[in-house]
Every structure is written in structure tokens, then in C-alpha cells.
Amino acid sequence: MAYAISIDEFSDTVREFASYKLVIQNCSKKTVDEYLLDLRTFFRYIIAKRSGISPKSEEFEQINIRQADLDFLRSIRQDDIYDFLLYTGTQRQNQWSAKSRKLSAIKALYRFLVVKRGFLKDNPAANIESPKPKRSLPKYLSIEECMMLLDAVKNDKESKSKTRDYAIVTLFLNCGMRLSELVGINLSDIDRELRSLTVTGKGNKERIVYLNDACRSALADHLSERLCESNRTVGTNALFISSRGQRISAKTVQWMVYKYLDMAGLESKHYSVHKLRHTAATLMYQTGEVDVRVLKDILGHEQLNTTQIYTHVSNASMENAMSKNPLSKIKK
């Protein structure tokens, strides 16, 4: 299976680790690619540090990481990993999520070497805690802003893919699916009666997404165009296709969403495709009163604490609570 990064750049040991994650643990190719990209940066930093090469130099990007073999990995100490995390934060301006992801890649590699293969006795990453996240409330569109966005798509007189785009935005706002999940939907994943569809989430895990009336209507309109004679012969099973007749790319969907956010006058809010997922989750919890455990399954979260970010109290609820204070009416 092809990787986004050349697997030949790595030593035999790291290539075996990548195959284990992909084949045995059934991780997605995207996940394994991210592991390899982060490990490449880690190896380059350690080699540069030991060789006196500046991480800011062009030479840094050309460092041969095939030398990161088993002996090299055995030589790494806990302080080396701490130094690398400090470097990613101060010189690469990585936020907590990026640093945490890099540490996860290092931890996964050493768990494989120590526990699964027994190549090493000591795990230098074992006792390193992940960077603590900065807790912030998820940004989401209000109901009025959702309507503005949908109207922007509906009223676009120049687009030849308006029906497709309206279905995409409707699915995001109602189902809370991830971008990668949406572009991966096939025609065969949809229930014939348009009651549900199947998406493939993180870790290649499939889940059923149930469709409401808005989604069924938008999908029915899109399918009438997608399955017309001119599009039926396209050599792809993808639900959403590009103007070239190929599966629509994530970048195309992102561009389309930004375009309609701009047309709706919402560009200054710095919303994104992922914020549409936040919107669906927040509106379901706050307005639809969906139980957080049900919301967890709808969003495809592994852990409940990931979903609990959507249980934040809305500004309106806090304002209402303040007015309930028995002293709120007392004036000078």
C-alpha cells in the first residue's frame, strides 16, 4: 500500500512498525502517514542535535533518516524527547495538539519496540505526559447563521454544482460528520430509502448515520443529478464527484465551504468545515436536547470526554440564570 511519505526513507525497523500499525492494528493510511511524518521530524532533530546541524538550515530537511535504525533508537533518552517537544513548541510554533500528536507517534513506536517485538528493554517515552490542552469552547454557527449559509448555496446562480454543494453543507450541519468521512461516502453506502448511510471514521471504523428530513431531501435532489445518464458512466462509486468526474477531494470541499461562508457574509467569523461539525453537535445537544452518550455515537467519538466539550453552557442559559437571582431586581 502506498504511503503519502516515501517509506524507503526509513530504516527497516521503522518500516516494520508502519506495517504493524497498518495491517495488524488496522490503522488508517492517513494515521500511519501522520505517524511517519512526525517521526521523520523527530529523527531529523535528534540527528541534527548530535551533528551540530541547525534545525533552521536547509541541511536539516535533507538529513538522511535511514540511519535511525534499532541502535539509534536504543540510544535515545527521555531528555532527548523533552528537548524535541521544546523545539516543536518554540521553533516550530506547534500548539498542544501538534505536540501531543508527535509524542503519540514516539510513544507508539517505542511500545512496539519494547512490548510487541522485545527489541528494547527500556522505553524512554513511557513516563512522559502528553501536553495539556488549552480548554476552549468550540466555535459554532448560530441557527440564523446556518440559514444564511444554506441560503447562500441555494441562491448561487452561477454554480453548476449547487445541488451537490447544498447536500454537502446540509449533511455537515445536520449529521456532524468529519470531512474525511463525507468525501469517502460511496453510493453503495446509502440506504435505498434514504433513511441512513454508512461512513468510515477514524481507525477505519464504520458507523451508521441516520438522516433527517432535510438530509433526505437534499440527498434526493443530488442523487437525481448524480445518477443521470451523463454522470452514471463515471468510473467511480463516490457519492460526491468533482467537475472532472472523480471523487471530490477534501480541498475542494474546503474551498467550497469557504466560498459560501464568504458569500453569506460570515468570513470574518473564521469558520471552517470542522466548525460545521461543531455546529451540528452543539445544536443537537443544546437545542435538540440530545443525550451526550447518544451524541458520542453520532459523532463517532471513542471516548465520552471528547464529546463533553459540547456540553458547555450557552451564553443565553448563563444570562437566564443571572436573571433568576432573587437580588437581580433590586436597584438603588
N, C-alpha and C positions, 0 to 999 in steps of 0.2 A: 504493500500500500504506500502511495506517495505521501511524503510529508511536505508541509509548506516550507520547511527549512531542510537543507541538504543533510541527510542522516550520515553521509560519508564524512562530514566534518568532525564527527565524534569518534571516540575510542570504541573498541569492541564492547567494553563494559557498559558504557552509556547506551549503546545501540541495543544491547540485551535488555536494559532497563526499559527503554522505549517500547520494545516488542512486548515485554511483560505487561506494561500498562495498557497497551492497545489490545492484545489478544487474550490475556488471562483475566485482567480486571475489567475488560470491555469498556475502557475509557474512550470517549470520542476522539477522533483525529485532531479536532481543534484543541482539546485539552492537552493531548500529548505534544502538539506543536508548541503550545504555550509553555509547557514544562521545558522543552528543549531550548526555546528562545531564552528563557530565564537562566537556565543552566549555562548556556553559552556565555552570557554576560558575566555570570559568577566565575566561570573558569578563566575568562579573559582577565578579570580583575585580579584574581589570585596570581596568575602568571605575570601580569604586568607589575604587580607589587613586588614580586620576588626578583624580577628582571630589571627593575628601575625604569619601567616604561610609564609615561604619563597617561592616565586614563583619558585625558583630554586630547591626546595626539591622534593623528591619522593611523599611526602604527598600531594603536590599541585595537582598531577594528579589523586589522589584518592578522592578529595573533592566531597561530595555529593551535586549535584546542584538541587536536588528536592526542597531544601529549598528556591530556587529562585522563590517564589510564588508572588502573587499580592502585598502583604505588602512589600516584599523585593524590588520589582521593584518600588514601590512608594517611598521607602527610598533613592533611587539613585539620586544624584545630578549631575549637569553639571561638577563639579570638578572631580567627580569620573570617568567620561567618559574621560576627558582630561588626568587624571593620567593613565588610561588604555592605551590610544593611545601612551603616552610617554613610557610606559612599553613595548608595542609591538615593538616600534622603537629601543629602547636602549638595551633591554634584549633579545628580540626575533629576532632582526635584520630584522624586516618587512620593506619592501620598501613601497613607497607611495601607490602602487596598493593594497597591502595586508591590509594596514591600512585603506584605503578608503573602501575596501570591508567589513571590520569589522565594521566600522562606519555605513555603509549602513544597515547592519543587525540590529544594535542597533536602528537606526532611523526607520526602517520598523516595528520593534516590538513596539516601543512607538507610532508610528502613529496608529497602530492597536488598542492599548490600549486606546488612547485618542480619536481618531476620529471615528473609526469603532464601538468600544464597549462602549465607555464612562466610562470605569473603572477608569480612572485617569483624573484629570483636567489639570495638568502641564506636559509638555513634556521637559525633561532635555536635550534632544538631538536636539531640534528644531533649535537652532541658532548656532550649531557647524558646521563650514565649513569643507568640505572634504579636506584632504591633497592635496596640489597642486602637480600635476605630474611633473616629470622631463622630459622635452621635448627632445626626442632623435629621430633621423631619423631611420626608420625601416631598419633592415638588410635584404638584399635580394641577391639572386644569379644572376649573370650576365647571359646573353644568352649563353655564352660559358660554364659557369659552369652548367647550366641546361642541356646542351647537354652531358657534362661529366657525370652527374648523370644518365641520361637516358641510356647512353651507358654502364655504369657500371651494370645496371639492365639487359640490353639486352645481354651483354656478359658474364653473370654469368652462367657458365656451370654446376655448382653443385646444383643449386636451383631447387626444384621440383615445386616451386610456382612462377616461373619467370614471367609467363604471367599475373598472378594476381597482382604481385608486380609492374609490368610495368604499368598496368592500374591504380593502386592506385597513383603512382607517377605522371602519366600523368594528372589525374584529379586534383591533388593538384596544379600542375604547371600551368594548363590552366584555372581552374574554381575558384581557391581561396577559396575552401570550408574549413570549420573547421574540425578538427579531429573527433569530436563527430558526425558531420553531415555525414562524409564519412562512418564511421563504422555502422551508423544507416540506410544506404540505403538498401532497400529491392528490390527484383526482380520486384515486382509489382509497384515500384516507377519509373520504366524506360519506356519511350515511346517505342512502338513496333518498330518504325522506327529509334530508337536511336537518335532522334532529341533533346531530353531533358530528364531530370529526376527531381524528387521532393526530396528535403531534408528538414529535420526538424531542424530548428535553435534554437537560444535562445528563451526561453519563449514558447516553443512548437509551434513556428510559422513556417508554411510551406512556401517554396518558390520554384519556378521553376528555374533550372539551365539549360541553353541551352548548347548544346555540339557542339564543332567544329570538324573538320575532324580528328584531332589527337585523340581526346577523343572517337569518334565513332569507329575508327579503333582499338584502344586499348581495348575498351569495347567489341567489336565484337569478338576479339580473346579470351578475358577472358570468355565471355558467352559460347563460343563453348566448353570450358573445364568445366565451372560451370554447364552446363546443360547436360553434357554427362551422360550416364547411371549410372556410378559409383557414381556421385555426386547428381543426381536428386532425389534420395530417402532420402537424408539428411533431417532430420526433422526441417528445418529452411528455412525461406523465404529470408534470408540475401543474399545480392549480393556478399559480400566477406566473405569467410569462412576460418577457420583455418585448419590445418592438421587433427584436430580431428572432422571435420565436423560441427563445431559450428560457430556462428557469430564471426568474427575476433575481438579481443579486441583492445582497444586503445594502450595498452602497446606493443602488438605485432607489430602494425603498426609503433610505435615509434622506436622499436628495428630494424625493417626492414629498415626504412629510415636512421637511424644512420649507419647501416651496409653498405649501398650503398654509403653514403657520405664518409665513410672511404675508401671503395674500389675505389671511384673516386678521392681520394686524397684531399678531401675537409674537413676532420675532424678538421683541425687546424682553420677553419673559424668559428667554433662554431655555425653552422647552426642547425636548428631543424625542426620538422614538421610544426610548426607555421610559420617559416621563409619561407616555401614553399608557404604558403598563402600570406605572404608579397610579395613574388616574383611575383606571378600571378597578384596581384593588381598593383604593381609598373610597371611591363612590359606593362600591359593593358593601364595604364594612360600615361606613358612616350613614349612608342614605338607605341602602338596601338592608342594613342590619344583618349581614351575613355573619355567621359564627366564624371565629378566627380559625378554628380547626378545619372547617369546610373551605375557607379561603386558602389555607395552606395547600390543600389538594388541588384547588382550581389553578393556583399559580405554579404548582409543581415544585414546591419547596421541600427540601429534605428534612429540615428542622423547623420546629414551631417558632423558635426565637427569631428566625429570619422573617417570618410573617408578622411578628408582633410590632414591627416598625409601623405598620398601617393602623395600629390601634391607638395612635396618638389622638388626643382630644382636639377637636376642631376649634378654631377661633370663636365661632358662633356659640359653641357649647360653653366655652370659658366665659364669654360675655354674658350669656344667660345665667351662668352660675353666680357671677358677681351681682347681678340684679336681684338674686334671691336672698342676698344677705339682708337680715332684718334692719340693719342700720343704713341701707342704701338710700332710703327716702329722707333721712334726717339732714336738714340744711341749716346753715347759720341763720 
